Amino acid sequence: MTALEGHILTPRGFIRGRIDIDGRLLASVAGEPVTETAVRDSTLPILLPGFVDLHVHGGGGADVMDGGDAALTLARTHVQHGTTTLLATTMTAPADDLRHAFAGVATGRAAGGDVAVAHIAGVHLEGPYIGAGKLGAQPDFTRPISLPEIAALHAVAPIRLITVAPEADGSDDQSGIAALVRAGFRVQLGHSGASYEQAVAALAAGASGFTHLYNAMSGLHHRQPGMVGAALAHARCAEIIPDLLHVHPGAIRVALRSIADLYCVTDSTAAAGMPDGEYRLGRQMVTRCMGGVRLPDGTLAGSTLTMDEALRNLVHALGLSVTEASARTSTLAADHIGETQRGRLVGGAFADVVVLDRELQLRDVIAEGVSVHGRH
């Protein structure tokens, strides 16, 4: 059994105490309550739940659509930045490309051992059931919702989230989305030019959130509220990219006031953790430059964001407490996909811990009891 000591963020707030780790799990978490002000004024380590990222296309030069060991490469890359659980995220693509990518995710999920690696909880299927008019950086291989195709892919690697556009449903009552929900899939709305009314109907059919809020969806106008208006008026959950490039801080503040369980994702590409240059995003080439990733026409194409940067942006740029920032980079996302043993520091949970200094810079990451730096 190993131990970590410092200021620990528990579901009830910060304590000054100790975490005991037994193998892959947290054996116990104990200590005395302490205020966040005292935590930030101290030189003791800050211990937070490992980050949970539900939208990861790539990292370390690898793209999920590459198949093979690409998913494992991105899991090894993002754990270096504190992500201990992630969803490997696919692109809109032909059926054969998706099968190839899913086989690679299955390979990545089977890997493990004594080296720290982020847990690949499954797949975020971002498309191909999206709107052709709101592709963003997605290639145009859109098609109507197909339960048989989804079931076949799910048999290879578990699908934990599916992004769909209401207009890809093909019915006024959103019966396709309702069928997905009845089959046990969690549906998010995104890459869509749908009206406010269509989006509200999709929520009524069982959709539970929105993919990268504001980006690649019909915007808010006071006479045509669009997808954004539906999200701000009705959603409890939505993901947002807090790289301060995809969404203005003011718009993030609006979402924070409107959507209780707003959680952060990176939407990261193969360029994450890499120098400027050209990288693959599905079948397309993208360029990392000036802190972002773009297609040749200038369209944003995912990000280079990592979750430790996301946490610091929430605290330093938006003024959130560390407690709230941690929830939005960890616990809320874990809850969204039903991962009750992730995203929280309690006895019996997986030993996923980020160790930070007072400036919120990473000192270590423990993923299922294994230290990135070999300290534990």
NORCORBEL-V611839 format. One line per field, one symbol per residue. psi: psi as a letter, one per 30 degrees, with the letter a starting at -180 (. if undefined). burial: I if it has 9 or more other C-alpha atoms within 8 Angstrom, else O. A space follows every 10 residues. Layout:
BEGIN
psi = ???
burial = ???
END
This chain:
BEGIN
psi = kllkkajkjl fgakljbkkk kjbfljeljl akkkleeeef flglkkjlkk kjjgijealg fkkeffabge eeeeeeefff gfjfklkkkl lklleeeeee eeeeeeeeff lbagkkkkkj fakjjjlgil kffhebgkli hlllkjeeee eeeffekkjf kkklkeffeg leghfeeeee eefgkkklkl hkglleeeee eeefffkgak kikekhlklk kffifaeeee eeffkekllk jhggeekkee eeeeeefeje hklklehlaf fkgllkaklk jbglklkklh gakllfgfkk ialgklfeee eeeeeeefgl leeeeeefgd eeeeeeggif glgkjlkflk ijkkjlafgg kkelkkjhfk keggf.
burial = OOOOIIIIII OOOIIIIIII IIOIIIIIIO OOOIOIOOIO OOOIIIIIII IIIIIIIIII IIIIIIIIII IIIIIIIIII IIIIIIIIII IIIOOOIIII IIIIIIIIIO OOOOOIIIII IIIIIIIIII IOOIIIIOIO OIOIOOOOOO OOIIOIIIII IIIIIIIIII OOOIIIIIOI IOOOIIIIII IIIIIIIIII IIIOIIIIII IIIIOIIIII OOOOIIIIII IIOOIIIIII IIIIOIIOIO OIIOIIOOIO IIIIIIIIII IIIIOOOIII IIOOIIIIIO OIIIIOOOII IIIIIIIIII IIIIIOOIOI OIIOIIIIII IIIIIOIOIO OIIIIIIIII IIIIIIIIOO OIOIIIIIII IIOOOO
END
